[in-house]
Amino acid sequence: MVKTDVIIIGAGPVGLFAVHQLGIKGLKAVVIDNLDKAGGQCIELYPDKPIYDIPAVPECTGEELTNKLLEQIEPFKTNFYFNERVNEVTQDKENWVVQTNKNNKFVAPNIMIAGGVGSFESRKLSLKEAEKFEGKSLFYSVKNKEEFKGKNISIFGGGDAALDWALELSKNSKVTLIHRRNEFRGAPHTLSEIKKLSEQGKLSIKTPCELVSIEGNKDISEIKIKYEDGKTEQIKTDNILSFFGLIMKLGPIAEWGLSMEKKTISVNSDNFQTNKKGIFAVGDICTYPGKLKLILSGFHEAALASVECFKRARPNEKYRFEFTTSSKIIKDRLGKK
Ligand SMILES: Cc1cc2nc3c(=O)[nH]c(=O)nc-3n(C[C@H](O)[C@H](O)[C@H](O)COP(=O)(O)OP(=O)(O)OC[C@H]3O[C@@H](n4cnc5c(N)ncnc54)[C@H](O)[C@@H]3O)c2cc1C
C-alpha cells in the first residue's frame, strides 16, 4: 500500500502540471496512467503537431510540451505507475483507496482525476480465441523485446508501431508482417528499410489479408490468414503482436459514484472538487459552466484544486499564497538558490 498526499489519475499534460502545483505547496503525489509513458493525448495523438496556444510558448509540439512539463516537475522526484489502469476507488474514513488492474493499492486524502477522455487502451483482435492467448503469446505492446528472440512472430498492423517492431524484431527472429491493405502508413525511411529486408528474404510481408483463426492449446502454434481473393495460408507462429491503434475508454471512472454529465465529471469551479469530498477532476475529464477543453484551462484547474488538496492533507497548517519568484520555501522545493 503506497501512502501519499494526492493520487493523480492520468499523466497527460494536466496531470503533469498538477504534480508541479502540488509540489510547490509541499505535497507529495503519485501518478498512475494506463499508457506506458507520460503525455496523454499530446504524446499519443499528436506528438509531432505544433500547439500554438500555450501561454508564453509561441509554438511547440505535443512531445516537446510533454518533455518540458516533465523537466519542470523533475525536482519533485515523483513516482509514476505506468501501464496500470485505476479500476476501483473506495473510502476509508478520511482517506481514499485506489486500486489498479495490477492490484497495486494507494491511499491518500485526495484524488485528482486528470483522466482526459478516459484511459487509452489497445484495440483488440476481434477473434474469440484471441482472449485465451492474450498476455501469454499474443501481445498488444512490447514490454521486453528479449522475450521475442528466436521466435516466429506474426505482426499485424500498417502503422508506425507495426513497422518499427517488425524492423527491430527481425534482427533476431523470423517476422511476418501482415496488413489488410497493400499500403502501409509508416515513416518513409522505415518503409524503405522494411522493403529492403523483404527483398533480402529476411522478413515476410503478407498483404492484403486478415487473420481468420489462431491455432494452439496453451501457446499459439500457427495462424490462418485470408487474402482478398479468398485464398488462405497457414503461418507457423509462436507470438502474435497486434498494433491496431488505441481507443479511449472512460471505463471504470463512470462507476465511482461521481456526478457525471455526458461522459465528463461535474465539478464546482471554485476548487474543482466533485460531489465527493477529496476527489477532484481537472482537464478534459471535468465539466462546469463555460468549460473549454484546452490545456491552459486544465493548468488553471490543477492550480486551484491543489489549494484544496493542501487544506485536506495538512488540516493543521494554514495555506499561504506565495509567488514562485519571491518565496524562499518554493525555491528550496524547486532546488533553486
Ligand atoms: C489532434 C489534437 C490537437 C489538439 N490541439 C490542442 C491545442 O492546440 N491546444 C490545446 O490547448 N489543446 C489541444 N488539444 C486538446 C488537448 O490535447 C487536451 O485538452 C489535453 O490533452 C487534456 O489533457 P488531460 O491531461 O486532461 O488529458 P489527456 O491528455 O487525455 O490524458 C489523460 C490520461 O489519463 C489516462 N487515464 C484515463 N483514465 C485512466 C484510468 N482509469 N487509469 C489510468 N489512467 C487513466 C489516459 O491513459 C491518459 O494518458 C488537442 C487534442 C487533439 C486530439
The ligand as an SDF file (V2000), in Angstrom:
LIG
                    3D

 53 58  0  0  0  0  0  0  0  0999 V2000
   -5.2490   16.3910  -32.5300 C   0  0  0  0  0  0  0  0  0  0  0  0
   -5.4130   17.2370  -31.2830 C   0  0  0  0  0  0  0  0  0  0  0  0
   -4.9010   18.5160  -31.2620 C   0  0  0  0  0  0  0  0  0  0  0  0
   -5.0360   19.3200  -30.1050 C   0  0  0  0  0  0  0  0  0  0  0  0
   -4.5200   20.5810  -30.1050 N   0  0  0  0  0  0  0  0  0  0  0  0
   -4.6300   21.3480  -28.9920 C   0  0  0  0  0  0  0  0  0  0  0  0
   -4.0970   22.6800  -28.9630 C   0  0  0  0  0  0  0  0  0  0  0  0
   -3.5790   23.1710  -29.9490 O   0  0  0  0  0  0  0  0  0  0  0  0
   -4.2210   23.3970  -27.7880 N   0  0  0  0  0  0  0  0  0  0  0  0
   -4.8340   22.8760  -26.6710 C   0  0  0  0  0  0  0  0  0  0  0  0
   -4.8850   23.5620  -25.6340 O   0  0  0  0  0  0  0  0  0  0  0  0
   -5.3710   21.6210  -26.6910 N   0  0  0  0  0  0  0  0  0  0  0  0
   -5.2810   20.8480  -27.8220 C   0  0  0  0  0  0  0  0  0  0  0  0
   -5.8290   19.5950  -27.8380 N   0  0  0  0  0  0  0  0  0  0  0  0
   -6.5460   19.1250  -26.6290 C   0  0  0  0  0  0  0  0  0  0  0  0
   -5.5390   18.7010  -25.5420 C   0  0  0  0  0  0  0  0  0  0  0  0
   -4.6750   17.7000  -26.0430 O   0  0  0  0  0  0  0  0  0  0  0  0
   -6.3150   18.1950  -24.3300 C   0  0  0  0  0  0  0  0  0  0  0  0
   -7.0800   19.2760  -23.8250 O   0  0  0  0  0  0  0  0  0  0  0  0
   -5.3410   17.7090  -23.2490 C   0  0  0  0  0  0  0  0  0  0  0  0
   -4.5760   16.6170  -23.6980 O   0  0  0  0  0  0  0  0  0  0  0  0
   -6.1160   17.3130  -22.0000 C   0  0  0  0  0  0  0  0  0  0  0  0
   -5.1690   16.9120  -21.0640 O   0  0  0  0  0  0  0  0  0  0  0  0
   -5.5530   15.9370  -19.8630 P   0  0  0  0  0  0  0  0  0  0  0  0
   -4.2890   15.7950  -19.0710 O   0  0  0  0  0  0  0  0  0  0  0  0
   -6.7760   16.4680  -19.2010 O   0  0  0  0  0  0  0  0  0  0  0  0
   -5.9820   14.5500  -20.5310 O   0  0  0  0  0  0  0  0  0  0  0  0
   -5.2670   13.5610  -21.5610 P   0  0  0  0  0  0  0  0  0  0  0  0
   -4.2180   14.2360  -22.3460 O   0  0  0  0  0  0  0  0  0  0  0  0
   -6.3840   12.9120  -22.3150 O   0  0  0  0  0  0  0  0  0  0  0  0
   -4.5690   12.4820  -20.6000 O   0  0  0  0  0  0  0  0  0  0  0  0
   -5.3570   11.6700  -19.7780 C   0  0  0  0  0  0  0  0  0  0  0  0
   -4.5620   10.4400  -19.3700 C   0  0  0  0  0  0  0  0  0  0  0  0
   -5.3050    9.7380  -18.3600 O   0  0  0  0  0  0  0  0  0  0  0  0
   -5.1380    8.3610  -18.5400 C   0  0  0  0  0  0  0  0  0  0  0  0
   -6.2700    7.6640  -17.8740 N   0  0  0  0  0  0  0  0  0  0  0  0
   -7.6020    7.8740  -18.0260 C   0  0  0  0  0  0  0  0  0  0  0  0
   -8.3110    7.0660  -17.2380 N   0  0  0  0  0  0  0  0  0  0  0  0
   -7.4250    6.3110  -16.5580 C   0  0  0  0  0  0  0  0  0  0  0  0
   -7.5450    5.2760  -15.5840 C   0  0  0  0  0  0  0  0  0  0  0  0
   -8.7250    4.8370  -15.1360 N   0  0  0  0  0  0  0  0  0  0  0  0
   -6.3970    4.6970  -15.1180 N   0  0  0  0  0  0  0  0  0  0  0  0
   -5.1700    5.1170  -15.5560 C   0  0  0  0  0  0  0  0  0  0  0  0
   -5.0020    6.0980  -16.4660 N   0  0  0  0  0  0  0  0  0  0  0  0
   -6.1170    6.6790  -16.9650 C   0  0  0  0  0  0  0  0  0  0  0  0
   -5.1110    8.1940  -20.0580 C   0  0  0  0  0  0  0  0  0  0  0  0
   -4.4710    6.9730  -20.4370 O   0  0  0  0  0  0  0  0  0  0  0  0
   -4.3290    9.4490  -20.4950 C   0  0  0  0  0  0  0  0  0  0  0  0
   -2.9430    9.2080  -20.6500 O   0  0  0  0  0  0  0  0  0  0  0  0
   -5.7160   18.7950  -28.9720 C   0  0  0  0  0  0  0  0  0  0  0  0
   -6.2320   17.4910  -28.9980 C   0  0  0  0  0  0  0  0  0  0  0  0
   -6.0950   16.7130  -30.1470 C   0  0  0  0  0  0  0  0  0  0  0  0
   -6.6510   15.3100  -30.1500 C   0  0  0  0  0  0  0  0  0  0  0  0
  1  2  1  0
  2  3  1  0
  2 52  2  0
  3  4  2  0
  4  5  1  0
  4 50  1  0
  5  6  2  0
  6  7  1  0
  6 13  1  0
  7  8  2  0
  7  9  1  0
  9 10  1  0
 10 11  2  0
 10 12  1  0
 12 13  2  0
 13 14  1  0
 14 15  1  0
 14 50  1  0
 15 16  1  0
 16 17  1  0
 16 18  1  0
 18 19  1  0
 18 20  1  0
 20 21  1  0
 20 22  1  0
 22 23  1  0
 23 24  1  0
 24 25  2  0
 24 26  1  0
 24 27  1  0
 27 28  1  0
 28 29  2  0
 28 30  1  0
 28 31  1  0
 31 32  1  0
 32 33  1  0
 33 34  1  0
 33 48  1  0
 34 35  1  0
 35 36  1  0
 35 46  1  0
 36 37  1  0
 36 45  1  0
 37 38  2  0
 38 39  1  0
 39 40  1  0
 39 45  2  0
 40 41  1  0
 40 42  2  0
 42 43  1  0
 43 44  2  0
 44 45  1  0
 46 47  1  0
 46 48  1  0
 48 49  1  0
 50 51  2  0
 51 52  1  0
 52 53  1  0
M  END
$$$$
